[in-house]
Amino acid sequence: MSRYHIRAQKIHVVYMIKNVVNGKCYVGMSGQYKERIAQHFMALNNGNHINEEFQRDYEANNRVGFVFGIIEEKLDHSQAKIKERACIEDRIKSYNKLYNRNRTTEKNYFVFEA
């Protein structure tokens, strides 16, 4: 009898960290969201988050006024990436209030005005 090892597929979530003062959000996805959120807040609390605007707003609000929520859960990796991208695009179209950065340009996302 042979043994087969079935690797469990990691379940992902799409999450949002929202600044309730100005409405700006960070949208992300992770297979270990509790750890990922802890990383964000550890960096913010230590004053060294990679996103300088996110860090400035966090400090300007005396480290309060940020909430975390799950947008969608129980997704595989590819579904989570698609949902994350859709949420970012929706916020760009609707609000233009994102901390997310464009990975190509390393600048914050923004909307071109016609």
C-alpha positions as CSV (number, residue, x, y, z in Angstrom):
1,M,0.0,0.0,0.0
2,S,1.5,3.3,-1.0
3,R,1.2,6.5,0.9
4,Y,0.0,9.7,-0.6
5,H,0.5,13.0,1.1
6,I,-2.2,15.5,0.3
7,R,-1.1,19.0,1.0
8,A,-3.8,21.2,2.3
9,Q,-4.5,24.3,0.3
10,K,-4.0,27.4,2.3
11,I,-7.2,29.5,2.8
12,H,-6.8,33.2,2.0
13,V,-8.7,36.3,3.0
14,V,-8.9,39.7,1.5
15,Y,-8.8,42.4,4.3
16,M,-8.9,46.1,4.7
17,I,-7.3,48.4,7.3
18,K,-9.3,51.7,7.3
19,N,-8.4,55.1,8.7
20,V,-11.8,56.1,10.1
21,V,-10.7,59.8,10.3
22,N,-10.0,60.3,6.6
23,G,-11.6,57.2,5.0
24,K,-8.3,56.0,3.4
25,C,-7.8,52.3,3.3
26,Y,-5.2,49.6,2.7
27,V,-6.5,46.5,1.0
28,G,-4.5,43.3,1.2
29,M,-4.7,39.5,1.0
30,S,-3.0,36.8,3.0
31,G,-3.1,33.2,3.8
32,Q,-2.1,34.1,7.3
33,Y,-4.0,37.3,7.8
34,K,-3.7,37.4,11.6
35,E,0.1,37.4,11.3
36,R,0.0,39.9,8.4
37,I,-2.2,42.4,10.3
38,A,0.1,42.0,13.3
39,Q,3.0,42.8,11.0
40,H,1.3,46.0,9.7
41,F,0.5,47.2,13.2
42,M,3.9,46.3,14.6
43,A,5.6,48.3,11.9
44,L,3.2,51.2,12.4
45,N,3.8,51.1,16.2
46,N,7.5,51.0,15.7
47,G,7.4,53.9,13.3
48,N,8.8,52.0,10.3
49,H,6.0,50.9,8.1
50,I,7.1,50.7,4.5
51,N,4.3,53.0,3.3
52,E,5.3,56.5,4.6
53,E,1.9,58.0,4.1
54,F,0.2,55.3,6.1
55,Q,2.8,55.8,8.8
56,R,2.3,59.6,8.9
57,D,-1.5,59.3,9.2
58,Y,-1.1,56.6,11.9
59,E,1.1,58.9,13.9
60,A,-1.0,62.0,13.2
61,N,-4.1,60.2,14.6
62,N,-2.2,59.3,17.8
63,R,-2.1,55.7,16.8
64,V,-5.9,55.3,17.0
65,G,-8.7,55.5,14.5
66,F,-7.7,52.5,12.3
67,V,-9.9,49.5,12.1
68,F,-9.5,46.1,10.5
69,G,-12.1,44.1,8.6
70,I,-12.3,41.0,6.4
71,I,-13.8,41.7,3.0
72,E,-13.9,38.1,1.9
73,E,-12.7,34.8,3.2
74,K,-12.3,31.2,2.3
75,L,-10.5,31.9,-1.0
76,D,-7.7,30.1,-2.7
77,H,-4.6,32.2,-3.6
78,S,-5.7,33.1,-7.1
79,Q,-9.2,34.0,-6.1
80,A,-7.8,36.2,-3.3
81,K,-5.5,38.0,-5.8
82,I,-8.4,38.7,-8.1
83,K,-10.7,39.9,-5.3
84,E,-7.9,42.1,-3.9
85,R,-7.3,43.7,-7.3
86,A,-11.1,44.2,-7.8
87,C,-11.4,45.9,-4.3
88,I,-8.4,48.2,-5.1
89,E,-9.9,49.1,-8.5
90,D,-13.3,49.8,-7.0
91,R,-11.8,52.1,-4.4
92,I,-9.8,53.9,-7.2
93,K,-13.0,54.5,-9.2
94,S,-15.2,55.4,-6.3
95,Y,-13.1,57.1,-3.6
96,N,-9.5,57.4,-4.6
97,K,-8.5,56.9,-1.0
98,L,-5.9,54.2,-0.8
99,Y,-2.7,53.6,1.0
100,N,-1.9,50.8,-1.4
101,R,1.0,51.5,-3.7
102,N,1.4,50.6,-7.4
103,R,4.1,47.9,-7.3
104,T,5.5,49.0,-10.6
105,T,5.9,52.7,-9.9
106,E,6.0,52.5,-6.1
107,K,3.6,55.4,-6.0
108,N,0.2,55.5,-4.4
109,Y,-2.6,54.6,-6.8
110,F,-4.5,57.6,-8.1
111,V,-7.2,58.4,-10.7
112,F,-6.4,60.3,-13.8
113,E,-9.0,63.1,-14.3
114,A,-10.4,63.4,-17.8
